[in-house]
Amino acid sequence: MKKLISHIFLFISFISIYPSLSFAQDEDSAVIIMYHRFGEGNFPSTNVTLDQIDQHIEELSKDIYNVVPLRTIVEAFENGTLLPPRTVAITVDDAYRSIYEEAYPRFKAANIPFTVFVPTEPISGESENSMTWDHVREMAADPLVDIGHHGHAHAHLTEIGISNALADIEFADNIYRQELGYIPDLIAFPYGEYSQKLIDSISDRGFKAGFAQYSSAASSRNNSLAIPRFAFNENYSDIERFRLVVNSRALPVRDILPKDPNLEQNPPAVGFTVDESIEGLSAIGCFPSHMSDPASVNRIGNNRIEVRFAEAFPTGRSRVNCTMPGPDGRWYWLGIPIFNLNNPD
């Protein structure tokens, strides 16, 4: 991450002038932000401080940003509709009580829409750290708030097997129906973990979109059931990084390999083809989360990028961030998730 930030800061001076940029055109790109906790300092890996969220809201309140409900982005991707530059949506996972007590009043005061992905077990179990169903119903009645599906037990769905994963989702369905009167049609995978088998297994369950957890600007080219989101916590929520993220744009690519984020060989052969309209590919850099140095980037022909790694990926969730300078002082940001997990299926 430090190497990535250093790479991006080479271009940071351009971002300082973005308020004067008025010639940008609509684009197939959006940034989706992900939070968990607010002002819960005992959990720094999933928490943002209240000062940090206040700074984020102040930034997003500037006229240059197009902050919209998550569903607006989903529908634009589905319909092939371009979005204004710097379109952003806010999501929050896990239904912690600080969402209701700290984040909700702040977002509401700033008129910022957001989506809460609610796992049903903590709320139904009346955990003292979680919201109650009364809290969820109150927010669901607010036009600014959308409630999303997050399974029941917040399980590692790729590790418990497809049949158990589907049973967990169906169990949550029944509770949503009982408590809310409907089943949410946007789903976020707990821990951001998914597989192509899992996506195939839920493709007929009526979900309009699904969401993962890896740093990348999103576009209609993403799998509609594995759309990326930028996660924020105390260590990565300073206002400089936040501005870099919300000003990023999706790199238009196709033919991404590997097709499934779950490793079949380690290290994997990663590659993608960038649209011919994109110039300056010589400036692209790819940064694996498990290495201190950038990966080896080979350009084949004009626009095929092959990425190779000197070290195998460790057990757990990893990612590769490929970035390059783009127009208007904004960075193209392509994230590729890499999972080295215990997948019984």
DAHU-V18805 format. One record per residue. RES is the residue in one letter. PSI is psi in radians with two decimals (* if undefined). OMEGA is omega in degrees with one decimal (NA if undefined). D_CENTER is the distance of its C-alpha to the mean C-alpha in whole Angstrom. Layout:
# DAHU-V18805
RES;PSI;OMEGA;D_CENTER  RES;PSI;OMEGA;D_CENTER
This chain:
# DAHU-V18805
M;-0.70;179.4;16  K;-0.68;177.7;20  K;-0.71;179.1;21  L;-0.83;-179.5;17  I;-0.70;177.9;18  S;-0.74;178.1;22  H;-0.78;-177.5;21  I;-0.62;-178.3;19  F;-0.28;174.4;22  L;-0.36;-177.0;24  F;0.13;-168.4;23  I;-0.48;-176.7;22  S;-0.50;-179.7;26  F;-0.57;-176.4;25  I;-0.52;-178.1;22  S;-0.28;-178.4;25  I;0.11;-172.2;26  Y;-0.46;179.3;23  P;-0.40;-178.0;25  S;-0.04;-175.7;28  L;2.04;-176.4;26  S;0.08;-173.8;27  F;0.04;-177.3;27  A;2.48;-179.2;24  Q;2.83;175.7;23  D;2.73;-171.0;21  E;2.82;174.8;18  D;1.32;-173.4;16  S;2.56;173.8;13  A;2.78;175.3;10  V;2.24;178.5;8  I;2.14;-176.0;5  I;2.53;-178.9;6  M;2.22;173.3;6  Y;2.97;172.3;10  H;-1.14;-174.2;12  R;2.78;-178.7;16  F;2.07;178.4;18  G;0.40;177.9;21  E;1.43;-171.8;21  G;-0.26;177.9;23  N;-0.12;-177.4;24  F;1.13;-171.7;20  P;-0.43;-177.2;19  S;-0.31;177.7;16  T;0.11;-174.5;14  N;2.58;162.1;16  V;2.54;179.4;16  T;2.84;178.8;20  L;-0.59;175.2;21  D;-0.70;179.8;22  Q;-0.80;-179.3;18  I;-0.59;176.4;17  D;-0.70;177.5;20  Q;-0.70;179.1;20  H;-0.79;-179.8;16  I;-0.71;178.1;18  E;-0.72;178.8;21  E;-0.81;-177.3;19  L;-0.30;179.1;17  S;-0.11;177.3;20  K;2.62;-173.6;22  D;-0.33;-176.6;23  I;-0.30;-177.1;21  Y;2.53;176.1;18  N;1.51;-177.0;17  V;2.11;-171.6;15  V;2.84;170.8;15  P;2.56;178.8;14  L;-0.66;-177.5;11  R;-0.53;178.0;14  T;-0.71;177.9;15  I;-0.77;178.8;13  V;-0.82;-178.7;13  E;-0.63;177.1;17  A;-0.77;178.2;17  F;-0.72;-178.6;15  E;-0.66;-174.7;17  N;-0.06;-177.3;20  G;0.47;-179.8;20  T;2.29;177.6;20  L;2.68;-177.3;19  L;2.67;174.9;17  P;2.63;176.0;19  P;2.58;179.0;18  R;0.72;170.7;15  T;2.28;-173.1;14  V;2.48;170.5;11  A;2.61;-178.9;10  I;2.31;172.0;10  T;2.66;178.4;8  V;2.26;-177.9;10  D;2.63;161.8;11  D;-0.09;170.1;14  A;0.68;173.6;17  Y;2.69;-176.6;19  R;-0.54;-178.7;22  S;-0.33;174.4;20  I;-0.84;-179.3;18  Y;-0.73;-172.3;21  E;-0.55;-174.4;23  E;-0.85;-174.6;22  A;-0.81;-176.4;18  Y;-0.87;178.5;20  P;-0.62;-179.9;23  R;-0.83;179.0;21  F;-0.70;-178.9;19  K;-0.75;179.6;22  A;-0.55;-180.0;24  A;0.01;-178.9;22  N;0.70;-179.7;21  I;2.11;177.3;18  P;2.67;176.3;16  F;2.81;178.8;13  T;2.33;176.5;12  V;2.11;176.2;13  F;2.01;-166.8;13  V;1.99;168.8;16  P;2.39;-170.2;17  T;-0.48;-174.7;21  E;-0.86;-178.2;23  P;-0.65;-178.5;23  I;-0.78;179.8;24  S;-0.49;177.7;26  G;0.02;176.9;28  E;0.79;175.5;28  S;2.41;-177.4;26  E;-0.33;179.8;27  N;-0.07;-176.1;24  S;2.80;170.7;22  M;2.90;172.2;23  T;2.95;175.9;25  W;-0.51;174.5;25  D;-0.71;175.9;27  H;-0.80;-178.3;25  V;-0.77;-179.8;22  R;-0.65;177.8;25  E;-0.78;-180.0;25  M;-0.66;-179.9;22  A;-0.47;179.1;22  A;-0.17;-179.5;25  D;2.22;179.6;23  P;-0.34;179.6;22  L;-0.25;-170.3;20  V;2.34;172.6;18  D;2.46;178.7;16  I;2.24;-179.1;16  G;2.83;-179.5;14  H;2.36;178.5;15  H;0.43;-179.1;14  G;-3.05;-178.9;17  H;-1.11;-168.9;20  A;0.14;-175.2;21  H;0.89;-175.4;17  A;2.80;170.1;18  H;1.62;-168.7;17  L;-0.49;179.5;18  T;-0.24;-178.3;18  E;-0.37;-176.9;21  I;-0.04;179.4;23  G;2.63;-175.3;24  I;-0.77;-177.4;23  S;-0.73;178.2;26  N;-0.62;177.8;25  A;-0.77;179.0;21  L;-0.64;177.7;22  A;-0.67;178.0;25  D;-0.76;179.6;22  I;-0.74;-179.6;20  E;-0.65;176.9;24  F;-0.75;177.1;25  A;-0.67;178.3;22  D;-0.81;-176.6;23  N;-0.64;179.6;27  I;-0.74;175.9;26  Y;-0.80;-178.5;23  R;-0.70;-179.0;26  Q;-0.74;-172.8;29  E;-0.55;-175.7;27  L;-0.34;-177.7;25  G;0.09;178.4;27  Y;2.88;175.7;25  I;2.13;179.6;22  P;2.49;-177.1;18  D;0.18;168.9;17  L;2.27;-176.7;13  I;2.44;172.0;12  A;2.29;-179.1;9  F;2.24;177.2;11  P;2.39;-177.1;12  Y;0.09;-178.3;11  G;0.22;-173.6;8  E;2.29;178.6;12  Y;2.94;173.9;13  S;2.87;177.9;16  Q;-0.61;177.6;17  K;-0.72;179.0;20  L;-0.77;178.3;18  I;-0.78;178.9;16  D;-0.62;-175.7;20  S;-0.43;-179.2;21  I;0.05;-173.9;19  S;-0.34;-179.3;20  D;0.29;-176.3;23  R;0.12;174.1;22  G;0.19;177.7;21  F;2.29;176.9;17  K;-0.50;179.8;16  A;2.72;175.0;12  G;2.71;-171.7;10  F;2.36;178.1;7  A;-2.79;-177.5;6  Q;1.45;172.7;5  Y;2.59;-172.6;5  S;2.00;176.9;6  S;2.45;165.6;7  A;2.62;-174.6;8  A;2.71;175.2;8  S;3.06;179.0;11  S;-0.23;179.9;14  R;-0.27;174.4;14  N;2.62;168.6;11  N;2.22;-174.5;13  S;-0.24;176.9;12  L;0.24;177.1;12  A;0.91;-177.5;9  I;2.35;-175.3;7  P;2.72;174.4;4  R;2.49;174.1;1  F;2.13;178.6;4  A;2.49;178.1;6  F;2.41;170.0;10  N;-3.08;-173.4;13  E;-0.64;-175.2;17  N;-0.35;-175.2;17  Y;0.70;-178.1;14  S;0.22;176.9;14  D;2.72;-170.9;18  I;-0.49;178.4;18  E;-0.80;177.6;18  R;-0.70;-179.5;15  F;-0.78;179.7;13  R;-0.69;177.3;16  L;-0.77;-177.4;15  V;-0.90;-173.2;11  V;-0.20;173.9;12  N;0.00;-179.0;14  S;2.90;-179.9;13  R;2.72;-176.8;13  A;2.32;172.5;12  L;2.12;-177.4;15  P;1.89;-176.0;17  V;2.89;174.9;18  R;3.00;175.9;19  D;0.84;178.8;21  I;2.33;173.9;18  L;2.46;-0.4;19  P;2.73;-178.5;19  K;-0.53;178.4;18  D;2.33;-179.1;17  P;-0.28;-178.8;15  N;2.22;-171.3;18  L;2.32;167.9;20  E;-0.46;170.2;24  Q;2.64;-173.6;25  N;2.03;3.7;24  P;2.69;-178.2;24  P;2.85;170.4;22  A;1.93;-177.7;23  V;2.38;178.3;20  G;2.78;177.3;21  F;2.74;179.1;20  T;2.21;-178.5;22  V;2.47;179.3;21  D;2.52;-177.0;23  E;-0.37;-178.2;26  S;-0.24;-176.1;26  I;2.18;179.4;24  E;2.83;174.6;26  G;0.46;-177.1;26  L;-0.31;178.4;24  S;-0.30;-178.5;27  A;0.01;-176.6;24  I;2.46;174.4;21  G;2.48;-178.9;20  C;2.26;-169.3;18  F;1.80;176.8;18  P;2.48;-174.9;17  S;-0.30;-175.9;16  H;0.01;-177.4;19  M;2.58;178.2;22  S;-0.33;-179.3;23  D;2.75;176.5;24  P;2.72;174.9;22  A;2.87;175.2;22  S;2.20;-178.8;25  V;2.13;178.2;24  N;2.31;179.2;27  R;2.15;-179.0;27  I;2.10;-174.8;29  G;-2.55;-178.0;31  N;-0.57;-166.7;29  N;0.22;173.5;26  R;2.22;-179.3;25  I;2.20;175.0;23  E;2.30;-175.4;24  V;2.28;-178.8;22  R;2.65;-169.6;24  F;2.42;179.8;24  A;-0.29;-177.2;27  E;2.54;174.9;26  A;2.72;178.6;24  F;2.45;-180.0;21  P;2.97;174.1;22  T;2.41;178.9;21  G;-2.76;-177.5;18  R;2.23;177.2;14  S;3.14;-179.3;14  R;2.82;172.2;12  V;2.19;177.2;14  N;2.07;176.8;13  C;2.14;-175.1;15  T;2.71;173.4;16  M;2.66;178.7;19  P;2.50;177.6;21  G;-3.08;-179.4;21  P;2.82;174.1;23  D;0.41;-179.3;23  G;0.42;-179.1;22  R;2.61;-178.4;18  W;2.39;163.0;17  Y;2.34;-176.6;15  W;1.95;177.4;12  L;2.10;175.5;12  G;2.50;177.9;10  I;2.01;-179.4;11  P;2.52;176.4;11  I;2.09;-179.4;14  F;2.24;172.5;16  N;1.38;-171.1;19  L;2.97;175.7;20  N;1.70;-177.2;23  N;1.74;-174.7;22  P;-0.39;-179.8;25  D;*;NA;25
